[in-house]
């Protein structure tokens, strides 16, 4: 594998990494959904 191939592969791997802000937003939305679901379950038991 020559130098250009190695460099192209490194650039492709670096660009394939997902954005950290997007990951944080995804986990935040997942946590909000889980919280809403738990509240809905608790309310359904009390009503």
Secondary structure, 3 states (H helix, E strand, C coil): CCHHHHHHHHHHHHHHCCCHHHHHHHHHHHHHHHHHHHHHHHHHHHC
